[in-house]
Every structure is written in structure tokens, then in C-alpha cells.
């Protein structure tokens, strides 16, 4: 679940890109979604429990896959599930304590689905281009910084 920022830096395109990045990281490395993130319009970052930094080849592969998903023009939809049903299929530990008994699931086509209270694009093509700008690794934490450069 992602924290929603209510300030002017909040960006639905960036937030939706973060979901695609998370699913790409899960599929490529099987180490889970980010446990912490900071999403803003100019640049964003996600932190993952990891055992090393990414190689240059891995960064290129992640960029390629995220951009392929974006270009598929997948619909971004929401679904509401009872908490007892959602808990069987999704990690709810990052939800706020007052999330209630109905959980909102954001789906990006068939590529990703996760609990979220944030604002998203309607279709992935609205995101534009995704680019990892740097990565770092320290004390078991891989930090991935990214932006959505205007073409």
C-alpha cells in the first residue's frame, strides 16, 4: 500500500509507474515489493530488502520491461474486496490502521494488483517514459531512484 501525498508534488503518472516497477522487481528478483517509497513529480525512490546493488545490465532490463508494460496501454482499474478476502491474496501490513473492512485494490491490466489508496492514471500510456536514474545499496536496502523524463 502506498502513502498518498496531498501536496502539489503528488503525481498519478509517477505513482502508477511505481506500481509497475514494484511488480517488475517482484517478477525479476522475487524479493517482494518496496517496503518504503517516496513518490514525487520530479523524481521518486523505492526501497527494497535486497542483498546487493543492481548491475548495469539489470537496470537496463528493468527500464526495458517497465517501458514495455507502459506501452501496452493497459487499463488501470480499482476493485473493492472485503478485508477477509483481501488478506488471503494481498499483503495488507502497509495499510493504515483505519483502512476499514473494505480494501481497495488497484489493478494494472493483468500485470499488477495491490492494495492502494492513491490516485492513478486511467491507462498506462498516460505515464510516458520511465527511467531509473540511479541505484544504491546499503545495510540490506536497495534504493532505486527513477523519473519520467519528458520526451
N, C-alpha and C positions, 0 to 999 in steps of 0.2 A: 504494500500500500504506500502510496506516495503522499507526502505532505503537500498541501495546496498553499501556495503563496498568494496572498491577496493584494500584493503590490503591483506597480506598473511593470515590473520586470517579468511577471508570470507570462508564460508563452505556451499556448496549446500545441504548437508545432514541435517545440523542444520537448515538451512533456510526452507527447506521443512517440517521438524519436527515442526517448529514454526507455519506453516500454519495449520497443523493437530491439534496442541494444541489449536490454536485460535478457530477452528471450534468445537472442543470438549467443550471448555469453553462456546461458544455460545449455543450449544445444552444442556449442563447440567445446566447452570445458566441464560441464556437469558439476559445477560448484555452487549453484544457486544464484538467485537474483541479487542485486546490490542490497546491502544492509543499511546503506546510508547514501543519500544523494542531495545535491543542491542544484536545482533547475532554474536557470535564468535565461533571458532572451539572448544575450551576447555569447555566453559560454556556460557550460554545465559540467558537473562531475558526478561520477558514481563510484562508490567504494565497494569492493568485493573481498570476501575472505578468499585468499589465494596463497600460493606457495612460491611465487616468483613474479617478475615483471614479464610483460608480453614481449615476444620477439617482433622485429620489424615485419616479418612475413605474416605473423598473426594479426598485427594491426591492419595490414593491407587486406587480409582475408575478412576481418570483421567489417571494415569500411565497405568492402565489396558486397557482403551479404546484407548488411543493413540497407544499403542503397538499392539493392535488388528488390528487397521487400517493399521499400518505399515506392519504387517504380511500378509495382504490381497494382497500384491504385486500389488497395484493399479497403473495404468499408470498416469504419470504427464504430462499434455499437456498444450499447450497455444492456446488461441483463441484471435482474434483481433476484437474489436467492435467499431463502430462509437461512439464518445463521447455521443451524444444524446441518443443512445440506452443503453450504459453502465450506464448512470446516473439514468436510471429507475430501474436498478437491483442491483447496487453496490454503496457502499459509496465511493465517489471519493475525499473526503476532504483531505485525506493524500497524494494525488498525488502531485508531484511538479507542480508549476505553468506552466512550459513549457512542460507539458506532451503531448500536442498536441490534435488533433481531433480523433486519433485512440488510443484506450485503450487496453492494453494487459491484458488478464485475464488468470491466472494460475488455472488450474483445477486438482484436485487430485481425480481421479475416479469420482464417484458421491458424494463423501464425502464433498469436499470443492471447492469453486471457489471464487477468489477475484482478484482485480487489483494488479499487481506487476511488477516491473522491474528487479527483482532479478534472480539469477541463481538457478536452481533446479535440483534434481535428475530426472532420467527418469522413475523410478519406486520406490514405497515406500520401497520395501525390501532393497534398497541400503542404507537406513537410519540406519538400525541396531536396537539397543535397545534405548528406550527413558526412562529417569528417572528425575523426579522432585527432586532436591537436597535440596531446602528449599522454604518457602513462608514467607511473612511478610505483615502486614497491617498497614498503617499509613495515616491519613488525607484523607480517602476515596479512597486510592490506594492500591490494592492488587498487590504485586510483586511476580511473580513465576520465580524461577531460575531453570534451567534444564541443563542436559548434555546428551551426547550419549556415555555411557560407552562402552568400547571395551570388548567383552566377553572373 
